[in-house]
């Protein structure tokens, strides 16, 4: 799941989503309470996103509070 840095501008969020699409990914969910989105993305292209200072890239996983 790419997540966008909280200090990122709306333009940077749009650029991040466009980069996902340009690299063959598909935006699957967009969040409004936090700056972020989830995407299906080819594993061999993840490196292209990890170099963006405004993105945090994490693989899908189960999250628990306790």
Predicted model as a PDB file, atoms N, CA, C, CB and O in Angstrom, pLDDT in the B-factor column:
MODEL        1                                                                  
ATOM      1  N   UNK A   1       0.843  -1.177   0.000  1.00 52.00           N  
ATOM      2  CA  UNK A   1       0.000   0.000   0.000  1.00 52.00           C  
ATOM      3  C   UNK A   1       0.881   1.230   0.000  1.00 52.00           C  
ATOM      4  CB  UNK A   1      -0.955   0.004   1.208  1.00 52.00           C  
ATOM      5  O   UNK A   1       1.579   1.473   0.985  1.00 52.00           O  
ATOM      6  N   UNK A   2       0.878   2.003  -1.047  1.00 59.00           N  
ATOM      7  CA  UNK A   2       1.558   3.281  -0.969  1.00 59.00           C  
ATOM      8  C   UNK A   2       0.783   4.205  -0.048  1.00 59.00           C  
ATOM      9  CB  UNK A   2       1.718   3.906  -2.367  1.00 59.00           C  
ATOM     10  O   UNK A   2      -0.444   4.277  -0.117  1.00 59.00           O  
ATOM     11  N   UNK A   3       1.481   4.891   0.789  1.00 60.00           N  
ATOM     12  CA  UNK A   3       0.882   5.914   1.629  1.00 60.00           C  
ATOM     13  C   UNK A   3       1.655   7.191   1.386  1.00 60.00           C  
ATOM     14  CB  UNK A   3       0.894   5.511   3.144  1.00 60.00           C  
ATOM     15  O   UNK A   3       2.871   7.154   1.195  1.00 60.00           O  
ATOM     16  N   UNK A   4       0.975   8.308   1.390  1.00 62.00           N  
ATOM     17  CA  UNK A   4       1.611   9.576   1.077  1.00 62.00           C  
ATOM     18  C   UNK A   4       1.983  10.285   2.365  1.00 62.00           C  
ATOM     19  CB  UNK A   4       0.691  10.457   0.214  1.00 62.00           C  
ATOM     20  O   UNK A   4       1.210  10.289   3.323  1.00 62.00           O  
ATOM     21  N   UNK A   5       3.151  10.879   2.389  1.00 67.00           N  
ATOM     22  CA  UNK A   5       3.635  11.656   3.518  1.00 67.00           C  
ATOM     23  C   UNK A   5       2.600  12.712   3.889  1.00 67.00           C  
ATOM     24  CB  UNK A   5       4.996  12.311   3.192  1.00 67.00           C  
ATOM     25  O   UNK A   5       2.021  13.351   3.010  1.00 67.00           O  
ATOM     26  N   UNK A   6       2.365  12.899   5.188  1.00 65.00           N  
ATOM     27  CA  UNK A   6       1.332  13.840   5.642  1.00 65.00           C  
ATOM     28  C   UNK A   6       1.632  15.274   5.225  1.00 65.00           C  
ATOM     29  CB  UNK A   6       1.191  13.771   7.154  1.00 65.00           C  
ATOM     30  O   UNK A   6       0.719  16.097   5.165  1.00 65.00           O  
ATOM     31  N   UNK A   7       2.887  15.589   4.936  1.00 71.00           N  
ATOM     32  CA  UNK A   7       3.244  16.934   4.499  1.00 71.00           C  
ATOM     33  C   UNK A   7       3.142  17.130   3.000  1.00 71.00           C  
ATOM     34  CB  UNK A   7       4.629  17.254   4.941  1.00 71.00           C  
ATOM     35  O   UNK A   7       3.407  18.223   2.499  1.00 71.00           O  
ATOM     36  N   UNK A   8       2.765  16.102   2.284  1.00 76.00           N  
ATOM     37  CA  UNK A   8       2.685  16.184   0.825  1.00 76.00           C  
ATOM     38  C   UNK A   8       1.500  17.051   0.399  1.00 76.00           C  
ATOM     39  CB  UNK A   8       2.564  14.773   0.210  1.00 76.00           C  
ATOM     40  O   UNK A   8       0.433  17.021   1.011  1.00 76.00           O  
ATOM     41  N   UNK A   9       1.716  17.818  -0.661  1.00 81.00           N  
ATOM     42  CA  UNK A   9       0.651  18.663  -1.200  1.00 81.00           C  
ATOM     43  C   UNK A   9      -0.317  17.823  -2.022  1.00 81.00           C  
ATOM     44  CB  UNK A   9       1.238  19.804  -2.061  1.00 81.00           C  
ATOM     45  O   UNK A   9      -0.002  16.693  -2.393  1.00 81.00           O  
ATOM     46  N   UNK A  10      -1.497  18.374  -2.309  1.00 83.00           N  
ATOM     47  CA  UNK A  10      -2.436  17.649  -3.182  1.00 83.00           C  
ATOM     48  C   UNK A  10      -1.817  17.333  -4.549  1.00 83.00           C  
ATOM     49  CB  UNK A  10      -3.721  18.471  -3.374  1.00 83.00           C  
ATOM     50  O   UNK A  10      -2.107  16.292  -5.139  1.00 83.00           O  
ATOM     51  N   UNK A  11      -0.971  18.229  -5.045  1.00 87.00           N  
ATOM     52  CA  UNK A  11      -0.313  17.983  -6.324  1.00 87.00           C  
ATOM     53  C   UNK A  11       0.631  16.788  -6.233  1.00 87.00           C  
ATOM     54  CB  UNK A  11       0.454  19.228  -6.777  1.00 87.00           C  
ATOM     55  O   UNK A  11       0.708  15.982  -7.160  1.00 87.00           O  
ATOM     56  N   UNK A  12       1.352  16.673  -5.111  1.00 84.00           N  
ATOM     57  CA  UNK A  12       2.258  15.543  -4.926  1.00 84.00           C  
ATOM     58  C   UNK A  12       1.483  14.232  -4.816  1.00 84.00           C  
ATOM     59  CB  UNK A  12       3.122  15.753  -3.679  1.00 84.00           C  
ATOM     60  O   UNK A  12       1.938  13.199  -5.307  1.00 84.00           O  
ATOM     61  N   UNK A  13       0.317  14.271  -4.173  1.00 84.00           N  
ATOM     62  CA  UNK A  13      -0.542  13.090  -4.100  1.00 84.00           C  
ATOM     63  C   UNK A  13      -0.972  12.670  -5.500  1.00 84.00           C  
ATOM     64  CB  UNK A  13      -1.778  13.365  -3.215  1.00 84.00           C  
ATOM     65  O   UNK A  13      -0.927  11.488  -5.841  1.00 84.00           O  
ATOM     66  N   UNK A  14      -1.390  13.642  -6.312  1.00 88.00           N  
ATOM     67  CA  UNK A  14      -1.800  13.341  -7.684  1.00 88.00           C  
ATOM     68  C   UNK A  14      -0.632  12.767  -8.493  1.00 88.00           C  
ATOM     69  CB  UNK A  14      -2.349  14.607  -8.368  1.00 88.00           C  
ATOM     70  O   UNK A  14      -0.820  11.833  -9.273  1.00 88.00           O  
ATOM     71  N   UNK A  15       0.577  13.323  -8.310  1.00 86.00           N  
ATOM     72  CA  UNK A  15       1.755  12.808  -9.017  1.00 86.00           C  
ATOM     73  C   UNK A  15       2.050  11.369  -8.601  1.00 86.00           C  
ATOM     74  CB  UNK A  15       2.983  13.701  -8.744  1.00 86.00           C  
ATOM     75  O   UNK A  15       2.399  10.537  -9.438  1.00 86.00           O  
ATOM     76  N   UNK A  16       1.909  11.078  -7.310  1.00 85.00           N  
ATOM     77  CA  UNK A  16       2.169   9.722  -6.819  1.00 85.00           C  
ATOM     78  C   UNK A  16       1.186   8.732  -7.438  1.00 85.00           C  
ATOM     79  CB  UNK A  16       2.075   9.675  -5.279  1.00 85.00           C  
ATOM     80  O   UNK A  16       1.581   7.649  -7.870  1.00 85.00           O  
ATOM     81  N   UNK A  17      -0.088   9.103  -7.479  1.00 88.00           N  
ATOM     82  CA  UNK A  17      -1.095   8.220  -8.084  1.00 88.00           C  
ATOM     83  C   UNK A  17      -0.831   8.035  -9.573  1.00 88.00           C  
ATOM     84  CB  UNK A  17      -2.510   8.786  -7.866  1.00 88.00           C  
ATOM     85  O   UNK A  17      -1.003   6.936 -10.099  1.00 88.00           O  
ATOM     86  N   UNK A  18      -0.414   9.098 -10.258  1.00 91.00           N  
ATOM     87  CA  UNK A  18      -0.121   8.992 -11.681  1.00 91.00           C  
ATOM     88  C   UNK A  18       1.093   8.098 -11.918  1.00 91.00           C  
ATOM     89  CB  UNK A  18       0.115  10.382 -12.284  1.00 91.00           C  
ATOM     90  O   UNK A  18       1.125   7.340 -12.888  1.00 91.00           O  
ATOM     91  N   UNK A  19       2.093   8.181 -11.037  1.00 86.00           N  
ATOM     92  CA  UNK A  19       3.275   7.326 -11.176  1.00 86.00           C  
ATOM     93  C   UNK A  19       2.890   5.856 -11.044  1.00 86.00           C  
ATOM     94  CB  UNK A  19       4.339   7.695 -10.124  1.00 86.00           C  
ATOM     95  O   UNK A  19       3.412   5.010 -11.770  1.00 86.00           O  
ATOM     96  N   UNK A  20       1.979   5.547 -10.118  1.00 87.00           N  
ATOM     97  CA  UNK A  20       1.494   4.170  -9.979  1.00 87.00           C  
ATOM     98  C   UNK A  20       0.883   3.715 -11.300  1.00 87.00           C  
ATOM     99  CB  UNK A  20       0.452   4.057  -8.826  1.00 87.00           C  
ATOM    100  O   UNK A  20       1.187   2.626 -11.787  1.00 87.00           O  
ATOM    101  N   UNK A  21       0.037   4.537 -11.867  1.00 91.00           N  
ATOM    102  CA  UNK A  21      -0.629   4.181 -13.130  1.00 91.00           C  
ATOM    103  C   UNK A  21       0.379   4.048 -14.266  1.00 91.00           C  
ATOM    104  CB  UNK A  21      -1.690   5.234 -13.493  1.00 91.00           C  
ATOM    105  O   UNK A  21       0.286   3.131 -15.082  1.00 91.00           O  
ATOM    106  N   UNK A  22       1.352   4.978 -14.317  1.00 90.00           N  
ATOM    107  CA  UNK A  22       2.361   4.948 -15.374  1.00 90.00           C  
ATOM    108  C   UNK A  22       3.219   3.685 -15.317  1.00 90.00           C  
ATOM    109  CB  UNK A  22       3.250   6.177 -15.279  1.00 90.00           C  
ATOM    110  O   UNK A  22       3.718   3.227 -16.345  1.00 90.00           O  
ATOM    111  N   UNK A  23       3.391   3.121 -14.119  1.00 86.00           N  
ATOM    112  CA  UNK A  23       4.220   1.937 -13.941  1.00 86.00           C  
ATOM    113  C   UNK A  23       3.400   0.641 -14.032  1.00 86.00           C  
ATOM    114  CB  UNK A  23       4.937   2.006 -12.598  1.00 86.00           C  
ATOM    115  O   UNK A  23       3.904  -0.438 -13.722  1.00 86.00           O  
ATOM    116  N   UNK A  24       2.151   0.754 -14.454  1.00 89.00           N  
ATOM    117  CA  UNK A  24       1.327  -0.434 -14.661  1.00 89.00           C  
ATOM    118  C   UNK A  24       0.461  -0.815 -13.478  1.00 89.00           C  
ATOM    119  CB  UNK A  24       2.191  -1.575 -15.002  1.00 89.00           C  
ATOM    120  O   UNK A  24      -0.131  -1.894 -13.464  1.00 89.00           O  
ATOM    121  N   UNK A  25       0.379   0.063 -12.478  1.00 89.00           N  
ATOM    122  CA  UNK A  25      -0.432  -0.217 -11.300  1.00 89.00           C  
ATOM    123  C   UNK A  25      -1.859   0.284 -11.441  1.00 89.00           C  
ATOM    124  CB  UNK A  25       0.199   0.399 -10.086  1.00 89.00           C  
ATOM    125  O   UNK A  25      -2.207   0.988 -12.389  1.00 89.00           O  
ATOM    126  N   UNK A  26      -2.670  -0.102 -10.470  1.00 92.00           N  
ATOM    127  CA  UNK A  26      -4.086   0.292 -10.468  1.00 92.00           C  
ATOM    128  C   UNK A  26      -4.436   0.755  -9.059  1.00 92.00           C  
ATOM    129  CB  UNK A  26      -5.023  -0.897 -10.927  1.00 92.00           C  
ATOM    130  O   UNK A  26      -4.229   0.017  -8.096  1.00 92.00           O  
ATOM    131  N   UNK A  27      -4.968   1.979  -8.929  1.00 92.00           N  
ATOM    132  CA  UNK A  27      -5.413   2.493  -7.641  1.00 92.00           C  
ATOM    133  C   UNK A  27      -6.666   1.724  -7.245  1.00 92.00           C  
ATOM    134  CB  UNK A  27      -5.685   4.038  -7.698  1.00 92.00           C  
ATOM    135  O   UNK A  27      -7.631   1.676  -8.008  1.00 92.00           O  
ATOM    136  N   UNK A  28      -6.658   1.117  -6.048  1.00 92.00           N  
ATOM    137  CA  UNK A  28      -7.810   0.323  -5.634  1.00 92.00           C  
ATOM    138  C   UNK A  28      -8.645   1.014  -4.562  1.00 92.00           C  
ATOM    139  CB  UNK A  28      -7.349  -1.020  -5.127  1.00 92.00           C  
ATOM    140  O   UNK A  28      -9.850   0.777  -4.476  1.00 92.00           O  
ATOM    141  N   UNK A  29      -8.033   1.858  -3.749  1.00 91.00           N  
ATOM    142  CA  UNK A  29      -8.760   2.621  -2.724  1.00 91.00           C  
ATOM    143  C   UNK A  29      -8.049   3.945  -2.502  1.00 91.00           C  
ATOM    144  CB  UNK A  29      -8.864   1.821  -1.386  1.00 91.00           C  
ATOM    145  O   UNK A  29      -6.823   4.026  -2.565  1.00 91.00           O  
ATOM    146  N   UNK A  30      -8.845   4.992  -2.238  1.00 89.00           N  
ATOM    147  CA  UNK A  30      -8.284   6.288  -1.863  1.00 89.00           C  
ATOM    148  C   UNK A  30      -8.882   6.671  -0.523  1.00 89.00           C  
ATOM    149  CB  UNK A  30      -8.570   7.385  -2.951  1.00 89.00           C  
ATOM    150  O   UNK A  30     -10.070   6.465  -0.276  1.00 89.00           O  
ATOM    151  N   UNK A  31      -8.050   7.230   0.334  1.00 84.00           N  
ATOM    152  CA  UNK A  31      -8.484   7.591   1.679  1.00 84.00           C  
ATOM    153  C   UNK A  31      -8.635   9.102   1.805  1.00 84.00           C  
ATOM    154  CB  UNK A  31      -7.492   7.066   2.727  1.00 84.00           C  
ATOM    155  O   UNK A  31      -7.869   9.860   1.210  1.00 84.00           O  
ATOM    156  N   UNK A  32      -9.618   9.534   2.576  1.00 79.00           N  
ATOM    157  CA  UNK A  32      -9.847  10.965   2.759  1.00 79.00           C  
ATOM    158  C   UNK A  32      -9.387  11.460   4.129  1.00 79.00           C  
ATOM    159  CB  UNK A  32     -11.316  11.278   2.572  1.00 79.00           C  
ATOM    160  O   UNK A  32      -9.012  12.624   4.263  1.00 79.00           O  
ATOM    161  N   UNK A  33      -9.407  10.610   5.137  1.00 81.00           N  
ATOM    162  CA  UNK A  33      -8.978  11.043   6.471  1.00 81.00           C  
ATOM    163  C   UNK A  33      -7.459  11.133   6.580  1.00 81.00           C  
ATOM    164  CB  UNK A  33      -9.512  10.088   7.532  1.00 81.00           C  
ATOM    165  O   UNK A  33      -6.931  11.910   7.376  1.00 81.00           O  
ATOM    166  N   UNK A  34      -6.773  10.345   5.786  1.00 79.00           N  
ATOM    167  CA  UNK A  34      -5.318  10.407   5.709  1.00 79.00           C  
ATOM    168  C   UNK A  34      -4.948  10.556   4.245  1.00 79.00           C  
ATOM    169  CB  UNK A  34      -4.646   9.138   6.343  1.00 79.00           C  
ATOM    170  O   UNK A  34      -5.722  10.193   3.360  1.00 79.00           O  
ATOM    171  N   UNK A  35      -3.768  11.090   3.995  1.00 80.00           N  
ATOM    172  CA  UNK A  35      -3.313  11.178   2.612  1.00 80.00           C  
ATOM    173  C   UNK A  35      -2.743   9.816   2.241  1.00 80.00           C  
ATOM    174  CB  UNK A  35      -2.246  12.326   2.418  1.00 80.00           C  
ATOM    175  O   UNK A  35      -1.620   9.480   2.618  1.00 80.00           O  
ATOM    176  N   UNK A  36      -3.507   9.050   1.516  1.00 82.00           N  
ATOM    177  CA  UNK A  36      -3.016   7.737   1.141  1.00 82.00           C  
ATOM    178  C   UNK A  36      -3.940   7.036   0.182  1.00 82.00           C  
ATOM    179  CB  UNK A  36      -2.818   6.893   2.355  1.00 82.00           C  
ATOM    180  O   UNK A  36      -5.060   7.474  -0.080  1.00 82.00           O  
ATOM    181  N   UNK A  37      -3.435   5.928  -0.338  1.00 85.00           N  
ATOM    182  CA  UNK A  37      -4.222   5.099  -1.246  1.00 85.00           C  
ATOM    183  C   UNK A  37      -3.620   3.708  -1.253  1.00 85.00           C  
ATOM    184  CB  UNK A  37      -4.263   5.702  -2.686  1.00 85.00           C  
ATOM    185  O   UNK A  37      -2.480   3.506  -0.835  1.00 85.00           O  
ATOM    186  N   UNK A  38      -4.395   2.758  -1.731  1.00 85.00           N  
ATOM    187  CA  UNK A  38      -3.883   1.417  -1.956  1.00 85.00           C  
ATOM    188  C   UNK A  38      -3.883   1.171  -3.457  1.00 85.00           C  
ATOM    189  CB  UNK A  38      -4.732   0.340  -1.199  1.00 85.00           C  
ATOM    190  O   UNK A  38      -4.656   1.762  -4.211  1.00 85.00           O  
ATOM    191  N   UNK A  39      -2.995   0.285  -3.856  1.00 87.00           N  
ATOM    192  CA  UNK A  39      -2.871   0.008  -5.283  1.00 87.00           C  
ATOM    193  C   UNK A  39      -2.413  -1.424  -5.501  1.00 87.00           C  
ATOM    194  CB  UNK A  39      -1.893   0.990  -5.945  1.00 87.00           C  
ATOM    195  O   UNK A  39      -1.697  -1.998  -4.681  1.00 87.00           O  
ATOM    196  N   UNK A  40      -2.836  -1.982  -6.611  1.00 87.00           N  
ATOM    197  CA  UNK A  40      -2.267  -3.231  -7.097  1.00 87.00           C  
ATOM    198  C   UNK A  40      -1.122  -2.800  -7.995  1.00 87.00           C  
ATOM    199  CB  UNK A  40      -3.338  -4.147  -7.863  1.00 87.00           C  
ATOM    200  O   UNK A  40      -1.280  -1.932  -8.853  1.00 87.00           O  
ATOM    201  N   UNK A  41       0.050  -3.427  -7.783  1.00 81.00           N  
ATOM    202  CA  UNK A  41       1.234  -2.924  -8.451  1.00 81.00           C  
ATOM    203  C   UNK A  41       2.184  -4.066  -8.790  1.00 81.00           C  
ATOM    204  CB  UNK A  41       1.937  -1.886  -7.580  1.00 81.00           C  
ATOM    205  O   UNK A  41       2.400  -4.940  -7.951  1.00 81.00           O  
ATOM    206  N   UNK A  42       2.756  -4.088  -9.986  1.00 81.00           N  
ATOM    207  CA  UNK A  42       3.695  -5.156 -10.338  1.00 81.00           C  
ATOM    208  C   UNK A  42       4.910  -5.142  -9.404  1.00 81.00           C  
ATOM    209  CB  UNK A  42       4.150  -5.010 -11.809  1.00 81.00           C  
ATOM    210  O   UNK A  42       5.531  -4.096  -9.214  1.00 81.00           O  
ATOM    211  N   UNK A  43       5.249  -6.287  -8.825  1.00 79.00           N  
ATOM    212  CA  UNK A  43       6.352  -6.365  -7.869  1.00 79.00           C  
ATOM    213  C   UNK A  43       7.668  -5.850  -8.433  1.00 79.00           C  
ATOM    214  CB  UNK A  43       6.528  -7.783  -7.413  1.00 79.00           C  
ATOM    215  O   UNK A  43       8.461  -5.240  -7.715  1.00 79.00           O  
ATOM    216  N   UNK A  44       7.898  -6.093  -9.706  1.00 82.00           N  
ATOM    217  CA  UNK A  44       9.169  -5.672 -10.296  1.00 82.00           C  
ATOM    218  C   UNK A  44       9.258  -4.171 -10.531  1.00 82.00           C  
ATOM    219  CB  UNK A  44       9.385  -6.389 -11.595  1.00 82.00           C  
ATOM    220  O   UNK A  44      10.306  -3.677 -10.948  1.00 82.00           O  
ATOM    221  N   UNK A  45       8.190  -3.442 -10.275  1.00 77.00           N  
ATOM    222  CA  UNK A  45       8.181  -1.987 -10.465  1.00 77.00           C  
ATOM    223  C   UNK A  45       8.147  -1.225  -9.138  1.00 77.00           C  
ATOM    224  CB  UNK A  45       6.985  -1.582 -11.313  1.00 77.00           C  
ATOM    225  O   UNK A  45       8.183   0.005  -9.143  1.00 77.00           O  
ATOM    226  N   UNK A  46       8.081  -1.918  -8.019  1.00 74.00           N  
ATOM    227  CA  UNK A  46       7.952  -1.262  -6.710  1.00 74.00           C  
ATOM    228  C   UNK A  46       9.111  -0.299  -6.453  1.00 74.00           C  
ATOM    229  CB  UNK A  46       7.888  -2.313  -5.590  1.00 74.00           C  
ATOM    230  O   UNK A  46       8.909   0.755  -5.851  1.00 74.00           O  
ATOM    231  N   UNK A  47      10.299  -0.637  -6.892  1.00 76.00           N  
ATOM    232  CA  UNK A  47      11.455   0.225  -6.697  1.00 76.00           C  
ATOM    233  C   UNK A  47      11.240   1.627  -7.231  1.00 76.00           C  
ATOM    234  CB  UNK A  47      12.655  -0.378  -7.350  1.00 76.00           C  
ATOM    235  O   UNK A  47      11.789   2.586  -6.688  1.00 76.00           O  
ATOM    236  N   UNK A  48      10.450   1.763  -8.287  1.00 73.00           N  
ATOM    237  CA  UNK A  48      10.172   3.075  -8.865  1.00 73.00           C  
ATOM    238  C   UNK A  48       9.406   3.953  -7.877  1.00 73.00           C  
ATOM    239  CB  UNK A  48       9.377   2.928 -10.172  1.00 73.00           C  
ATOM    240  O   UNK A  48       9.561   5.174  -7.880  1.00 73.00           O  
ATOM    241  N   UNK A  49       8.582   3.337  -7.035  1.00 73.00           N  
ATOM    242  CA  UNK A  49       7.819   4.103  -6.051  1.00 73.00           C  
ATOM    243  C   UNK A  49       8.628   4.363  -4.787  1.00 73.00           C  
ATOM    244  CB  UNK A  49       6.534   3.372  -5.699  1.00 73.00           C  
ATOM    245  O   UNK A  49       8.476   5.411  -4.159  1.00 73.00           O  
ATOM    246  N   UNK A  50       9.476   3.430  -4.413  1.00 71.00           N  
ATOM    247  CA  UNK A  50      10.235   3.554  -3.173  1.00 71.00           C  
ATOM    248  C   UNK A  50      11.240   4.698  -3.216  1.00 71.00           C  
ATOM    249  CB  UNK A  50      10.953   2.262  -2.879  1.00 71.00           C  
ATOM    250  O   UNK A  50      11.719   5.130  -2.168  1.00 71.00           O  
ATOM    251  N   UNK A  51      11.566   5.192  -4.393  1.00 73.00           N  
ATOM    252  CA  UNK A  51      12.512   6.299  -4.499  1.00 73.00           C  
ATOM    253  C   UNK A  51      11.843   7.657  -4.336  1.00 73.00           C  
ATOM    254  CB  UNK A  51      13.223   6.241  -5.827  1.00 73.00           C  
ATOM    255  O   UNK A  51      12.531   8.676  -4.277  1.00 73.00           O  
ATOM    256  N   UNK A  52      10.528   7.691  -4.264  1.00 70.00           N  
ATOM    257  CA  UNK A  52       9.796   8.947  -4.104  1.00 70.00           C  
ATOM    258  C   UNK A  52       9.776   9.329  -2.630  1.00 70.00           C  
ATOM    259  CB  UNK A  52       8.347   8.827  -4.662  1.00 70.00           C  
ATOM    260  O   UNK A  52       9.268   8.576  -1.799  1.00 70.00           O  
ATOM    261  N   UNK A  53      10.326  10.496  -2.302  1.00 76.00           N  
ATOM    262  CA  UNK A  53      10.417  10.927  -0.901  1.00 76.00           C  
ATOM    263  C   UNK A  53       9.067  11.181  -0.251  1.00 76.00           C  
ATOM    264  CB  UNK A  53      11.243  12.171  -0.810  1.00 76.00           C  
ATOM    265  O   UNK A  53       8.984  11.251   0.976  1.00 76.00           O  
ATOM    266  N   UNK A  54       8.026  11.317  -1.025  1.00 72.00           N  
ATOM    267  CA  UNK A  54       6.696  11.589  -0.487  1.00 72.00           C  
ATOM    268  C   UNK A  54       5.881  10.323  -0.272  1.00 72.00           C  
ATOM    269  CB  UNK A  54       5.951  12.516  -1.407  1.00 72.00           C  
ATOM    270  O   UNK A  54       4.758  10.397   0.228  1.00 72.00           O  
ATOM    271  N   UNK A  55       6.426   9.148  -0.643  1.00 74.00           N  
ATOM    272  CA  UNK A  55       5.691   7.896  -0.528  1.00 74.00           C  
ATOM    273  C   UNK A  55       6.342   6.949   0.468  1.00 74.00           C  
ATOM    274  CB  UNK A  55       5.586   7.226  -1.881  1.00 74.00           C  
ATOM    275  O   UNK A  55       7.564   6.874   0.591  1.00 74.00           O  
ATOM    276  N   UNK A  56       5.490   6.240   1.164  1.00 77.00           N  
ATOM    277  CA  UNK A  56       5.906   5.096   1.963  1.00 77.00           C  
ATOM    278  C   UNK A  56       5.224   3.894   1.330  1.00 77.00           C  
ATOM    279  CB  UNK A  56       5.529   5.261   3.504  1.00 77.00           C  
ATOM    280  O   UNK A  56       3.999   3.866   1.211  1.00 77.00           O  
ATOM    281  N   UNK A  57       5.997   2.912   0.928  1.00 77.00           N  
ATOM    282  CA  UNK A  57       5.451   1.747   0.235  1.00 77.00           C  
ATOM    283  C   UNK A  57       5.524   0.542   1.163  1.00 77.00           C  
ATOM    284  CB  UNK A  57       6.217   1.472  -1.093  1.00 77.00           C  
ATOM    285  O   UNK A  57       6.590   0.202   1.676  1.00 77.00           O  
ATOM    286  N   UNK A  58       4.384  -0.094   1.369  1.00 76.00           N  
ATOM    287  CA  UNK A  58       4.307  -1.292   2.207  1.00 76.00           C  
ATOM    288  C   UNK A  58       3.484  -2.350   1.489  1.00 76.00           C  
ATOM    289  CB  UNK A  58       3.692  -0.967   3.599  1.00 76.00           C  
ATOM    290  O   UNK A  58       2.495  -2.036   0.827  1.00 76.00           O  
ATOM    291  N   UNK A  59       3.896  -3.596   1.622  1.00 75.00           N  
ATOM    292  CA  UNK A  59       3.101  -4.692   1.078  1.00 75.00           C  
ATOM    293  C   UNK A  59       1.860  -4.879   1.935  1.00 75.00           C  
ATOM    294  CB  UNK A  59       3.926  -6.005   1.011  1.00 75.00           C  
ATOM    295  O   UNK A  59       1.864  -4.541   3.118  1.00 75.00           O  
ATOM    296  N   UNK A  60       0.803  -5.412   1.347  1.00 76.00           N  
ATOM    297  CA  UNK A  60      -0.405  -5.723   2.104  1.00 76.00           C  
ATOM    298  C   UNK A  60      -0.074  -6.676   3.242  1.00 76.00           C  
ATOM    299  CB  UNK A  60      -1.485  -6.332   1.188  1.00 76.00           C  
ATOM    300  O   UNK A  60       0.694  -7.624   3.080  1.00 76.00           O  
ATOM    301  N   UNK A  61      -0.663  -6.406   4.381  1.00 76.00           N  
ATOM    302  CA  UNK A  61      -0.518  -7.302   5.527  1.00 76.00           C  
ATOM    303  C   UNK A  61      -1.651  -7.029   6.496  1.00 76.00           C  
ATOM    304  CB  UNK A  61       0.865  -7.120   6.224  1.00 76.00           C  
ATOM    305  O   UNK A  61      -2.318  -5.997   6.422  1.00 76.00           O  
ATOM    306  N   UNK A  62      -1.857  -7.959   7.396  1.00 80.00           N  
ATOM    307  CA  UNK A  62      -2.882  -7.797   8.407  1.00 80.00           C  
ATOM    308  C   UNK A  62      -2.344  -6.909   9.522  1.00 80.00           C  
ATOM    309  CB  UNK A  62      -3.338  -9.169   8.961  1.00 80.00           C  
ATOM    310  O   UNK A  62      -1.211  -7.078   9.972  1.00 80.00           O  
ATOM    311  N   UNK A  63      -3.162  -5.967   9.959  1.00 76.00           N  
ATOM    312  CA  UNK A  63      -2.781  -5.047  11.011  1.00 76.00           C  
ATOM    313  C   UNK A  63      -3.690  -5.281  12.209  1.00 76.00           C  
ATOM    314  CB  UNK A  63      -2.860  -3.575  10.526  1.00 76.00           C  
ATOM    315  O   UNK A  63      -4.911  -5.358  12.069  1.00 76.00           O  
ATOM    316  N   UNK A  64      -3.084  -5.395  13.389  1.00 83.00           N  
ATOM    317  CA  UNK A  64      -3.854  -5.593  14.621  1.00 83.00           C  
ATOM    318  C   UNK A  64      -3.538  -4.483  15.603  1.00 83.00           C  
ATOM    319  CB  UNK A  64      -3.551  -6.973  15.252  1.00 83.00           C  
ATOM    320  O   UNK A  64      -2.434  -3.940  15.609  1.00 83.00           O  
ATOM    321  N   UNK A  65      -4.513  -4.152  16.430  1.00 83.00           N  
ATOM    322  CA  UNK A  65      -4.293  -3.117  17.428  1.00 83.00           C  
ATOM    323  C   UNK A  65      -3.720  -3.674  18.718  1.00 83.00           C  
ATOM    324  CB  UNK A  65      -5.578  -2.397  17.715  1.00 83.00           C  
ATOM    325  O   UNK A  65      -3.130  -2.932  19.503  1.00 83.00           O  
ATOM    326  N   UNK A  66      -3.887  -4.975  18.950  1.00 77.00           N  
ATOM    327  CA  UNK A  66      -3.329  -5.594  20.161  1.00 77.00           C  
ATOM    328  C   UNK A  66      -2.946  -7.013  19.907  1.00 77.00           C  
ATOM    329  CB  UNK A  66      -4.314  -5.532  21.310  1.00 77.00           C  
ATOM    330  O   UNK A  66      -2.459  -7.692  20.810  1.00 77.00           O  
TER     331      UNK A  66                                                      
ENDMDL                                                                          
END                                                                             
